[in-house]
Amino acid sequence: MPPFSHTWLPYIYLYGVGGIFFIIGLIITKKAGSMNLSNKRHLYWFKMLIFGFVYYMALHFLLTIAALYW
């Protein structure tokens, strides 16, 4: 089995640092007034962005597990 530094460390870095930039982008969008969460459409797309990030992270996690153990 490959070492932790070759499998999970890049995953943690990718979604940790990438997640920070993602959240910062959402905060900037909110503060700029481009996103109004009381608007149903904006709330829908905000939820889709969060869901998409979590979905892609989970898919990457599952495929990494599959590659390591099968």
Backbone as ProteinMPNN parsed JSONL, in Angstrom:
{"seq_chain_A": "MPPFSHTWLPYIYLYGVGGIFFIIGLIITKKAGSMNLSNKRHLYWFKMLIFGFVYYMALHFLLTIAALYW", "coords_chain_A": {"N_chain_A": [[0.85, -1.184, 0.0], [0.542, 2.254, -0.819], [2.347, 4.982, 0.753], [1.069, 7.272, 3.289], [1.693, 9.918, 2.648], [1.628, 9.933, -0.094], [-0.922, 9.343, -0.821], [-3.209, 10.213, 0.907], [-2.418, 12.702, 1.876], [-2.164, 14.515, -0.38], [-4.902, 14.586, -1.039], [-6.084, 15.715, 1.26], [-4.799, 18.194, 1.205], [-5.711, 19.199, -1.284], [-8.555, 19.436, -0.953], [-8.664, 20.76, 1.445], [-7.118, 23.234, 1.261], [-8.199, 24.06, -1.182], [-10.888, 24.144, -0.434], [-10.831, 26.227, 1.398], [-10.272, 28.408, -0.312], [-12.561, 28.23, -1.857], [-14.594, 28.814, 0.02], [-13.778, 31.403, 0.715], [-14.224, 32.646, -1.74], [-17.027, 32.429, -1.866], [-17.703, 34.049, 0.306], [-16.687, 36.546, -0.536], [-18.329, 36.933, -2.765], [-20.811, 37.158, -1.505], [-20.397, 39.445, 0.125], [-19.974, 41.354, -1.841], [-22.431, 41.76, -2.8], [-23.478, 40.305, -4.825], [-24.711, 37.974, -4.32], [-27.67, 37.14, -2.899], [-29.071, 35.663, -0.35], [-31.697, 35.574, 0.437], [-33.126, 35.557, -1.812], [-34.745, 33.192, -3.791], [-33.652, 31.883, -6.053], [-30.91, 32.474, -5.848], [-30.341, 31.258, -3.429], [-30.855, 28.604, -4.137], [-28.763, 28.125, -6.045], [-26.574, 28.583, -4.42], [-26.803, 26.428, -2.638], [-26.456, 24.395, -4.521], [-23.795, 24.811, -5.275], [-22.436, 24.23, -2.871], [-23.282, 21.561, -2.516], [-22.188, 20.434, -4.861], [-19.422, 20.713, -4.402], [-19.08, 19.099, -2.103], [-20.065, 16.67, -3.109], [-18.236, 16.076, -5.21], [-15.907, 15.886, -3.697], [-16.54, 13.664, -2.079], [-16.863, 11.694, -4.056], [-14.262, 11.598, -5.094], [-12.957, 10.708, -2.79], [-14.11, 8.131, -2.46], [-13.268, 6.867, -4.828], [-10.53, 6.941, -4.437], [-10.292, 5.269, -2.22], [-11.201, 2.899, -3.435], [-9.154, 2.518, -5.317], [-7.003, 2.044, -3.641], [-7.615, -0.263, -2.137], [-8.687, -2.258, -3.77]], "CA_chain_A": [[0.0, 0.0, 0.0], [1.339, 3.487, -0.875], [2.377, 5.719, 2.021], [0.091, 8.336, 3.542], [2.095, 11.155, 1.967], [1.353, 9.827, -1.526], [-2.347, 9.094, -1.069], [-4.171, 11.055, 1.61], [-1.93, 14.067, 2.056], [-2.643, 15.363, -1.486], [-6.365, 14.724, -0.93], [-6.338, 16.69, 2.325], [-4.347, 19.494, 0.707], [-6.589, 19.624, -2.372], [-9.864, 19.861, -0.471], [-8.479, 21.7, 2.551], [-6.753, 24.54, 0.712], [-9.219, 24.398, -2.178], [-12.101, 24.498, 0.301], [-10.64, 27.575, 1.956], [-10.468, 29.351, -1.415], [-13.977, 28.144, -2.231], [-15.353, 29.568, 1.036], [-13.425, 32.817, 0.555], [-14.951, 33.106, -2.925], [-18.438, 32.608, -1.503], [-17.798, 35.223, 1.191], [-16.502, 37.733, -1.377], [-19.543, 37.079, -3.565], [-21.862, 37.629, -0.595], [-20.113, 40.823, 0.541], [-20.064, 42.242, -3.003], [-23.835, 41.962, -3.098], [-23.853, 39.492, -5.978], [-25.479, 36.824, -3.848], [-28.65, 37.501, -1.891], [-29.61, 34.37, 0.039], [-33.143, 35.632, 0.624], [-33.661, 35.281, -3.146], [-34.827, 31.731, -3.938], [-32.699, 31.414, -7.074], [-29.565, 32.577, -5.298], [-30.226, 30.208, -2.411], [-30.761, 27.338, -4.866], [-27.424, 27.975, -6.621], [-25.647, 28.466, -3.299], [-26.881, 25.03, -2.199], [-25.859, 23.568, -5.569], [-22.338, 24.954, -5.181], [-21.996, 23.458, -1.701], [-23.508, 20.156, -2.837], [-21.216, 20.034, -5.873], [-18.109, 20.572, -3.76], [-19.113, 17.915, -1.225], [-20.244, 15.496, -3.963], [-16.98, 15.796, -5.883], [-14.968, 15.447, -2.659], [-16.928, 12.304, -1.698], [-16.552, 10.821, -5.176], [-12.805, 11.456, -5.108], [-12.638, 9.872, -1.632], [-14.498, 6.749, -2.747], [-12.392, 6.335, -5.868], [-9.215, 6.736, -3.826], [-10.441, 4.035, -1.43], [-11.27, 1.794, -4.382], [-7.84, 2.305, -5.905], [-6.068, 1.548, -2.628], [-7.948, -1.536, -1.527], [-9.166, -3.284, -4.708]], "C_chain_A": [[0.893, 1.245, 0.0], [1.309, 4.222, 0.462], [1.333, 6.842, 2.08], [0.411, 9.592, 2.743], [1.831, 11.113, 0.467], [-0.126, 9.625, -1.828], [-3.232, 10.138, -0.407], [-3.697, 12.485, 1.817], [-2.318, 14.969, 0.876], [-4.156, 15.596, -1.452], [-6.713, 15.792, 0.108], [-5.942, 18.092, 1.872], [-5.321, 20.037, -0.337], [-7.903, 20.18, -1.843], [-9.775, 20.78, 0.743], [-8.196, 23.099, 2.03], [-7.775, 24.982, -0.335], [-10.531, 24.816, -1.525], [-12.014, 25.878, 0.914], [-10.866, 28.624, 0.873], [-11.926, 29.372, -1.877], [-14.828, 28.974, -1.27], [-15.053, 31.064, 0.927], [-14.153, 33.4, -0.656], [-16.42, 33.328, -2.641], [-18.628, 33.841, -0.614], [-17.657, 36.506, 0.383], [-17.752, 37.991, -2.213], [-20.685, 37.642, -2.725], [-21.646, 39.099, -0.227], [-20.219, 41.815, -0.616], [-21.51, 42.524, -3.378], [-24.318, 41.171, -4.305], [-24.713, 38.31, -5.599], [-26.374, 37.275, -2.695], [-29.38, 36.216, -1.502], [-31.097, 34.401, 0.386], [-33.87, 35.428, -0.713], [-33.616, 33.763, -3.362], [-33.835, 31.186, -4.955], [-31.274, 31.44, -6.548], [-29.337, 31.491, -4.251], [-30.092, 28.841, -3.068], [-29.348, 27.128, -5.393], [-26.356, 27.905, -5.544], [-25.62, 27.026, -2.791], [-26.257, 24.094, -3.232], [-24.34, 23.65, -5.549], [-21.792, 24.132, -4.019], [-22.14, 21.963, -1.98], [-22.47, 19.649, -3.835], [-19.838, 19.826, -5.287], [-18.059, 19.304, -2.915], [-19.248, 16.639, -2.054], [-18.931, 15.107, -4.638], [-15.932, 15.297, -4.89], [-15.274, 14.01, -2.244], [-16.61, 11.308, -2.812], [-15.048, 10.557, -5.264], [-12.35, 10.551, -3.96], [-12.935, 8.402, -1.929], [-13.622, 6.105, -3.813], [-10.973, 6.116, -5.354], [-9.238, 5.459, -2.978], [-10.449, 2.824, -2.356], [-9.904, 1.478, -4.982], [-6.857, 1.7, -4.902], [-6.355, 0.122, -2.192], [-8.467, -2.593, -2.491], [-8.174, -3.527, -5.788]], "O_chain_A": [[1.885, 1.296, 0.727], [0.346, 4.095, 1.219], [0.801, 7.284, 1.061], [-0.489, 10.252, 2.224], [1.812, 12.16, -0.18], [-0.537, 9.726, -2.984], [-3.936, 10.874, -1.097], [-4.522, 13.393, 1.924], [-2.765, 16.093, 1.104], [-4.629, 16.678, -1.797], [-7.542, 16.667, -0.145], [-6.659, 19.059, 2.124], [-5.711, 21.204, -0.278], [-8.322, 21.269, -2.235], [-10.726, 21.507, 1.034], [-8.937, 24.039, 2.317], [-8.17, 26.148, -0.366], [-11.206, 25.729, -2.001], [-12.999, 26.615, 0.948], [-11.564, 29.613, 1.098], [-12.451, 30.423, -2.245], [-15.683, 29.747, -1.703], [-15.957, 31.893, 1.031], [-14.644, 34.528, -0.6], [-17.006, 34.302, -3.115], [-19.598, 34.583, -0.769], [-18.417, 37.453, 0.586], [-18.183, 39.135, -2.353], [-21.436, 38.502, -3.185], [-22.581, 39.899, -0.26], [-20.521, 42.988, -0.399], [-21.788, 43.418, -4.177], [-25.449, 41.353, -4.756], [-25.371, 37.711, -6.45], [-25.893, 37.73, -1.657], [-30.224, 35.736, -2.258], [-31.695, 33.349, 0.608], [-35.071, 35.161, -0.742], [-32.584, 33.128, -3.146], [-33.24, 30.131, -4.734], [-30.512, 30.504, -6.789], [-28.268, 30.881, -4.197], [-29.306, 28.008, -2.614], [-28.783, 26.05, -5.207], [-25.337, 27.239, -5.727], [-24.551, 26.469, -2.544], [-25.605, 23.115, -2.87], [-23.667, 22.646, -5.785], [-20.8, 23.419, -4.169], [-21.223, 21.188, -1.709], [-21.934, 18.553, -3.67], [-19.154, 18.864, -5.635], [-17.107, 18.529, -3.003], [-18.615, 15.631, -1.739], [-18.558, 13.934, -4.637], [-15.158, 14.392, -5.203], [-14.35, 13.215, -2.074], [-16.141, 10.202, -2.542], [-14.621, 9.423, -5.482], [-11.457, 9.723, -4.139], [-12.101, 7.534, -1.675], [-13.274, 4.929, -3.709], [-10.29, 5.194, -5.8], [-8.299, 4.665, -3.024], [-9.773, 1.831, -2.086], [-9.541, 0.312, -5.136], [-5.976, 0.929, -5.282], [-5.425, -0.631, -1.905], [-8.674, -3.733, -2.077], [-8.408, -4.358, -6.666]]}, "name": "protein", "num_of_chains": 1, "seq": "MPPFSHTWLPYIYLYGVGGIFFIIGLIITKKAGSMNLSNKRHLYWFKMLIFGFVYYMALHFLLTIAALYW"}
